[in-house]
């Protein structure tokens, strides 16, 4: 949507509200609903304020220590939400509303470097120096439950009723049970200017996936967070609930496979420059372990890495091999890599930034690509493994020279603190597993 279309819609009364949103560390949209006339008169040009704690809280929105940019000592001041008017679009699941994403700046005009959208933009700027751009698509899986979000809360997320009671992977009969909901999401996202391609069932009970056409990497990440937020809002309106947890139960987890390629002024690059493609892919193999925190940012993320689950455990690449962390697919201009390590709980800006940093390191260092793995990567014992816990991934990220060079000390420290907060919260929790195991028998 162009600004002129917004002005026209406000003039006719068709548009009343502008949702101004930023993406937080957890990959969620936060922000304000603004009167549309106020947005046009003031905010579109000058921005709006938001408390800087939005990039310094845990998943519960609790204020936590350890962040240089935001604390009680610093007074929890504001940063400026600067509208990126290129992201302005209809918000069809909310009445008379449009949405605009924002970048973040301090009062002196300097960038908020730890903002996820700006972390990705910095890596895209490195590509642009070479005359390159990145194209990506993210495949988000989710679980649908018949319970509303409120019912699920009061049940403490026990005994929820999945929308499908058996594996509906590719099943047209099984997915028809949920098609009214999925159809509404598909159509709403199309009307929000996302390019919808397909939807299908998945393996876990009530598990589904909607896929969108690839786009420039920043647009892909923008669409990802809008889609994820909108899907939950639509589910709530329909009286059901949707979860993007990486691992809800012992069955298959929710993945976020990332398709990625590079282009220059002449179009897709990988087919025309096989050496660049091989070094880019070699960079993923070399640095996925130490940048895994950006693909799996939560305690629960690591439960997903299980043999025989279609989630990878081995850092290897193969041609159309879904047991590997890196799957090479497509041919000609469509040649690309699919990174399969990420779960649906990742922050797309941070994940894409990590993949680009790894690929650029591979190119700069002229890394040679190892032979592809054939057969079952789960049974492979000679190649490196993905980290098994958040604690391991945190230590690898802390020791990563690449992370320091690509993102800078401030960003690395910020996201290490986020991992420390998550670990401390988990270490302090007493789980149902512990109660069941120990209440009587220990």
C-alpha distance (Angstrom), angle and dihedral (degrees) to the residues before:
residue distance angle dihedral
X1 . . .
X2 3.81 . .
X3 3.80 122.3 .
X4 3.80 88.9 -114.4
X5 3.81 90.1 58.7
X6 3.80 89.7 51.2
X7 3.81 90.4 51.7
X8 3.79 90.6 50.2
X9 3.80 92.3 47.8
X10 3.79 91.6 50.2
X11 3.79 90.9 48.4
X12 3.82 92.0 54.5
X13 3.81 93.8 42.2
X14 3.80 92.6 -115.5
X15 3.82 91.1 118.4
X16 3.80 121.8 45.0
X17 3.82 105.8 155.7
X18 3.80 137.3 46.9
X19 3.79 116.1 -161.6
X20 3.81 107.5 -150.0
X21 3.79 108.7 -162.1
X22 3.78 140.9 -178.5
X23 3.79 127.6 -169.2
X24 3.80 114.0 -118.0
X25 3.81 128.1 -152.5
X26 3.81 91.6 -87.7
X27 3.80 91.7 56.1
X28 3.81 93.7 -106.4
X29 3.78 129.3 133.9
X30 3.80 114.5 -114.0
X31 3.77 128.0 172.6
X32 3.79 146.3 87.0
X33 3.77 141.3 -55.9
X34 3.79 108.3 -129.1
X35 3.76 132.1 -166.5
X36 3.79 102.5 -104.6
X37 3.81 94.1 -129.3
X38 3.81 90.6 51.5
X39 3.80 89.2 50.2
X40 3.80 90.8 53.0
X41 3.79 95.4 43.4
X42 3.79 99.5 43.9
X43 3.79 119.5 -3.6
X44 3.80 102.3 50.0
X45 3.81 89.7 64.8
X46 3.80 104.3 26.5
X47 3.82 105.3 27.6
X48 3.80 130.2 -134.8
X49 3.78 133.1 -95.5
X50 3.79 126.5 -109.1
X51 3.79 130.5 178.4
X52 3.80 110.5 -96.7
X53 3.81 90.1 -135.0
X54 3.82 86.2 83.0
X55 3.82 86.4 85.2
X56 3.81 94.4 40.6
X57 3.81 108.2 54.1
X58 3.78 135.0 90.7
X59 3.80 126.1 -114.2
X60 3.83 89.3 -82.0
X61 3.83 90.2 56.2
X62 3.81 88.9 -114.3
X63 3.78 117.7 151.2
X64 3.80 109.1 -112.9
X65 3.78 134.7 -177.6
X66 3.77 133.0 -113.6
X67 3.81 101.4 62.8
X68 3.79 117.4 122.1
X69 3.79 94.1 -158.6
X70 3.81 99.7 51.3
X71 3.81 132.6 27.4
X72 3.80 145.3 124.3
X73 3.80 87.8 -93.7
X74 3.81 90.7 56.7
X75 3.79 91.1 45.7
X76 3.81 98.6 -118.3
X77 3.78 93.2 -94.6
X78 3.78 129.4 176.7
X79 3.73 137.6 -84.7
X80 3.79 123.4 -160.0
X81 3.80 121.2 -104.4
X82 3.82 103.9 -145.8
X83 3.82 111.1 -162.2
X84 3.79 115.4 -125.9
X85 3.79 96.4 -147.9
X86 3.81 91.1 -164.5
X87 3.83 86.7 72.4
X88 3.81 95.2 54.4
X89 3.80 109.3 126.9
X90 3.82 143.2 149.6
X91 3.80 118.0 -83.4
X92 3.80 99.6 -150.7
X93 3.81 97.6 179.1
X94 3.83 90.4 60.5
X95 3.79 119.6 61.7
X96 3.83 117.7 -105.2
X97 3.81 91.6 -13.5
X98 3.77 140.8 132.8
X99 3.81 130.4 -173.0
X100 3.78 132.4 -136.0
X101 3.81 125.9 -176.1
X102 3.78 120.8 -139.1
X103 3.76 138.4 -148.1
X104 3.78 117.5 -145.4
X105 3.80 131.4 -119.9
X106 3.79 137.0 172.3
X107 3.80 121.0 -119.0
X108 3.82 90.7 -93.8
X109 3.81 90.6 56.8
X110 3.81 96.9 -106.1
X111 3.80 118.7 136.2
X112 3.78 123.2 -99.4
X113 3.79 93.4 -122.6
X114 3.83 96.2 -164.9
X115 3.81 92.1 58.0
X116 3.82 105.2 116.0
X117 3.79 94.2 -134.7
X118 3.78 90.1 53.4
X119 3.81 93.2 45.9
X120 3.80 88.1 59.4
X121 3.80 92.4 42.9
X122 3.80 89.4 56.3
X123 3.81 91.6 56.6
X124 3.79 90.9 46.1
X125 3.80 88.2 53.2
X126 3.81 88.8 55.8
X127 3.81 88.8 53.9
X128 3.79 91.2 47.4
X129 3.80 90.2 57.3
X130 3.80 86.1 65.4
X131 3.79 92.7 45.6
X132 3.81 91.3 -105.7
X133 3.77 136.8 126.0
X134 3.80 131.8 -167.3
X135 3.78 128.4 -126.5
X136 3.79 122.2 -162.5
X137 3.77 146.0 169.0
X138 3.79 126.6 -164.1
X139 3.81 122.3 -152.4
X140 3.80 110.6 -151.7
X141 3.80 120.9 -165.9
X142 3.79 120.9 -162.9
X143 3.80 141.5 177.4
X144 3.81 121.7 -121.8
X145 3.81 120.0 -152.0
X146 3.81 128.3 -171.7
X147 3.81 89.5 -135.6
X148 3.80 119.2 91.3
X149 3.79 118.5 -119.3
X150 3.79 89.5 -104.8
X151 3.82 92.7 50.2
X152 3.80 90.1 48.4
X153 3.83 90.2 50.8
X154 3.80 93.7 52.0
X155 3.80 90.3 46.2
X156 3.81 88.2 54.1
X157 3.84 84.5 -124.2
X158 3.82 92.2 -67.4
X159 3.79 123.6 129.6
X160 3.79 95.5 11.8
X161 3.82 117.0 169.9
X162 3.82 112.5 -123.2
X163 3.79 116.6 -140.4
X164 3.82 89.4 -122.7
X165 3.78 124.5 37.1
X166 3.80 96.9 -156.2
X167 3.80 140.2 31.7
X168 3.83 107.5 -66.1
X169 3.81 98.4 177.8
X170 3.84 103.6 156.0
X171 3.84 89.3 -15.1
X172 3.79 112.6 145.2
X173 3.79 92.3 -170.1
X174 3.80 93.5 49.9
X175 3.79 95.7 44.8
X176 3.81 91.6 49.3
X177 3.82 87.2 72.3
X178 3.81 89.0 65.9
X179 3.80 99.0 29.4
X180 3.83 95.9 107.5
X181 3.81 89.3 61.1
X182 3.80 95.8 39.3
X183 3.80 91.4 46.1
X184 3.80 91.0 52.6
X185 3.81 90.6 50.8
X186 3.83 92.6 47.3
X187 3.79 92.8 49.7
X188 3.79 94.1 43.3
X189 3.80 91.4 52.1
X190 3.79 91.0 48.4
X191 3.80 89.1 52.4
X192 3.82 88.5 49.1
X193 3.83 87.1 60.1
X194 3.81 97.9 -102.4
X195 3.81 114.6 134.6
X196 3.79 106.5 -123.3
X197 3.79 119.1 -157.6
X198 3.81 112.5 167.7
X199 3.77 147.7 -17.3
X200 3.80 128.0 -154.7
X201 3.76 143.4 163.7
X202 3.79 123.2 -98.8
X203 3.80 137.0 -153.5
X204 3.79 105.9 -91.6
X205 3.79 119.7 76.8
X206 3.79 108.9 -81.0
X207 3.80 92.0 1.3
X208 3.80 120.0 148.5
X209 3.79 141.8 164.2
X210 3.80 135.1 -153.2
X211 3.80 117.5 -163.7
X212 3.78 130.8 -155.4
X213 3.78 134.1 -160.6
X214 3.79 116.8 -91.3
X215 3.79 117.6 -97.7
X216 3.76 140.6 174.8
X217 3.79 106.3 -57.3
X218 3.81 97.7 -107.9
X219 3.80 91.4 47.7
X220 3.80 89.2 47.5
X221 3.82 91.8 54.7
X222 3.81 91.5 44.7
X223 3.80 91.1 51.6
X224 3.81 90.3 46.2
X225 3.82 95.2 57.9
X226 3.81 93.1 41.8
X227 3.81 91.1 49.9
X228 3.80 94.0 46.7
X229 3.80 93.3 49.1
X230 3.80 93.1 42.5
X231 3.80 92.9 49.1
X232 3.79 90.8 56.7
X233 3.80 91.8 46.4
X234 3.80 91.9 50.8
X235 3.81 91.4 47.0
X236 3.81 89.9 52.8
X237 3.81 90.5 50.8
X238 3.83 88.9 52.1
X239 3.82 92.8 50.5
X240 3.80 94.8 -113.7
X241 3.81 133.3 100.4
X242 3.79 134.7 -126.0
X243 3.79 126.4 -160.9
X244 3.79 128.7 -160.6
X245 3.81 93.7 -174.2
X246 3.79 110.7 145.2
X247 3.82 91.6 -129.7
X248 3.80 118.4 12.1
X249 3.80 96.6 166.1
X250 3.79 141.6 -9.4
X251 3.81 92.9 -73.2
X252 3.81 125.6 79.6
X253 3.79 116.3 -37.8
X254 3.79 129.9 -132.4
X255 3.78 110.7 -93.7
X256 3.78 134.0 -163.6
X257 3.79 105.0 -154.7
X258 3.79 110.4 -166.7
X259 3.81 120.6 -147.9
X260 3.80 111.8 -160.1
X261 3.79 138.8 178.2
X262 3.79 139.3 156.4
X263 3.80 130.9 -126.2
X264 3.78 138.8 -172.8
X265 3.78 132.4 -165.2
X266 3.81 90.0 -69.3
X267 3.80 94.9 52.9
X268 3.83 135.1 -104.6
X269 3.79 110.7 17.6
X270 3.79 108.8 -163.7
X271 3.81 98.0 72.9
X272 3.84 93.1 46.5
X273 3.81 95.1 42.6
X274 3.81 107.9 39.0
X275 3.80 92.7 169.4
X276 3.80 90.5 58.0
X277 3.79 90.5 47.9
X278 3.79 92.8 49.9
X279 3.81 93.4 48.1
X280 3.81 91.2 45.8
X281 3.80 89.7 52.2
X282 3.80 91.6 44.1
X283 3.80 87.7 55.2
X284 3.80 89.6 57.8
X285 3.79 90.5 52.7
X286 3.80 92.4 46.9
X287 3.80 98.2 47.0
X288 3.80 109.1 26.3
X289 3.80 92.3 96.4
X290 3.78 95.6 54.4
X291 3.81 93.8 41.5
X292 3.82 94.7 42.9
X293 3.80 89.9 108.4
X294 3.82 87.6 73.0
X295 3.81 91.8 53.9
X296 3.80 97.2 39.5
X297 3.82 108.2 28.3
X298 3.82 101.3 162.7
X299 3.80 139.5 63.4
X300 3.80 89.9 -113.3
X301 3.81 92.8 51.1
X302 3.81 92.4 77.3
X303 3.82 94.8 54.2
X304 3.81 86.0 71.0
X305 3.83 94.5 65.3
X306 3.80 98.3 88.4
X307 3.82 131.0 142.0
X308 3.78 114.5 -101.3
X309 3.80 93.3 12.3
X310 3.83 99.4 106.3
X311 3.82 86.0 -111.4
X312 3.81 111.4 108.1
X313 3.77 128.1 -114.8
X314 3.83 99.5 172.5
X315 3.81 124.7 67.3
X316 3.77 100.0 -134.6
X317 3.76 137.6 115.9
X318 3.77 131.3 -127.6
X319 3.76 141.3 168.8
X320 3.82 106.9 -95.1
X321 3.81 89.8 -25.6
X322 3.81 112.5 146.6
X323 3.80 92.9 -168.2
X324 3.83 91.3 69.1
X325 3.79 126.8 81.5
X326 3.83 88.5 -130.1
X327 3.79 117.6 46.0
X328 3.80 118.9 -174.3
X329 3.79 113.2 -151.0
X330 3.77 140.4 160.2
X331 3.76 129.9 43.7
X332 3.77 137.3 -127.3
X333 3.80 112.1 6.2
X334 3.83 89.3 -10.0
X335 3.82 93.8 62.1
X336 3.80 107.5 129.7
X337 3.76 145.7 142.0
X338 3.77 125.2 -108.5
X339 3.80 113.4 -151.3
X340 3.79 106.3 -154.6
X341 3.81 101.9 -177.5
X342 3.79 99.3 87.2
X343 3.79 123.0 94.8
X344 3.79 127.5 -147.4
X345 3.81 89.1 -101.0
X346 3.81 94.2 67.6
X347 3.79 126.0 112.5
X348 3.83 103.6 -116.1
X349 3.80 95.0 -149.5
X350 3.79 92.5 53.6
X351 3.80 94.0 42.1
X352 3.80 93.7 50.7
X353 3.80 90.6 44.7
X354 3.80 89.0 54.2
X355 3.80 93.7 49.0
X356 3.80 91.9 48.7
X357 3.81 92.3 47.6
X358 3.81 90.5 51.0
X359 3.79 92.8 46.7
X360 3.80 93.5 47.8
X361 3.81 89.9 49.6
X362 3.79 89.0 53.1
X363 3.80 90.7 51.7
X364 3.81 95.2 44.5
X365 3.81 91.6 48.2
X366 3.83 92.4 42.1
X367 3.79 90.2 -129.9
X368 3.79 115.7 -166.1
X369 3.77 118.5 -127.3
X370 3.79 117.8 -120.4
X371 3.83 119.2 -133.8
X372 3.78 116.2 -80.1
X373 3.76 119.1 -96.6
X374 3.78 114.8 -116.3
X375 3.77 122.9 -164.0
X376 3.79 127.3 13.2
X377 3.80 113.8 -6.7
X378 3.80 90.8 -170.2
X379 3.81 88.1 68.8
X380 3.81 93.6 47.4
X381 3.82 111.3 112.4
X382 3.81 102.2 173.2
X383 3.79 100.5 64.2
X384 3.82 128.2 73.7
X385 3.78 121.2 -87.6
X386 3.75 131.6 -136.7
X387 3.80 112.7 -103.3
X388 3.78 111.8 -83.8
X389 3.81 97.9 -146.0
X390 3.77 141.0 24.1
X391 3.79 88.7 -113.6
X392 3.80 91.5 58.7
X393 3.81 92.0 46.2
X394 3.79 90.9 48.8
X395 3.80 91.7 54.8
X396 3.79 92.5 47.2
X397 3.81 91.0 50.9
X398 3.82 91.2 47.3
X399 3.80 90.8 54.1
X400 3.81 95.8 42.9
X401 3.78 114.5 118.0
X402 3.79 88.5 -170.3
X403 3.81 91.9 57.9
X404 3.81 91.0 52.3
X405 3.79 93.0 47.2
X406 3.80 96.6 43.4
X407 3.80 101.4 39.6
X408 3.80 105.6 19.2
X409 3.77 132.4 -121.9
X410 3.81 95.5 -79.0
X411 3.80 95.0 55.2
X412 3.81 93.4 43.6
X413 3.81 92.3 50.5
X414 3.81 90.9 47.4
X415 3.79 95.1 54.1
X416 3.81 93.7 40.2
X417 3.79 87.2 57.2
X418 3.80 89.5 51.2
X419 3.81 88.9 54.9
X420 3.82 90.9 47.4
X421 3.81 90.6 52.6
X422 3.81 91.2 50.4
X423 3.80 91.9 48.3
X424 3.80 93.4 48.1
X425 3.81 91.4 50.3
X426 3.79 91.4 50.4
X427 3.80 94.0 45.5
X428 3.82 89.7 53.9
X429 3.82 95.1 48.5
X430 3.81 124.5 98.1
X431 3.80 107.2 -146.8
X432 3.80 133.4 -149.7
X433 3.79 87.3 -115.7
X434 3.80 90.1 61.1
X435 3.80 93.2 47.5
X436 3.80 94.0 48.9
X437 3.77 92.0 46.1
X438 3.76 98.0 43.4
X439 3.80 112.5 23.4
X440 3.81 95.3 93.1
X441 3.76 107.8 0.3
X442 3.80 101.3 54.1
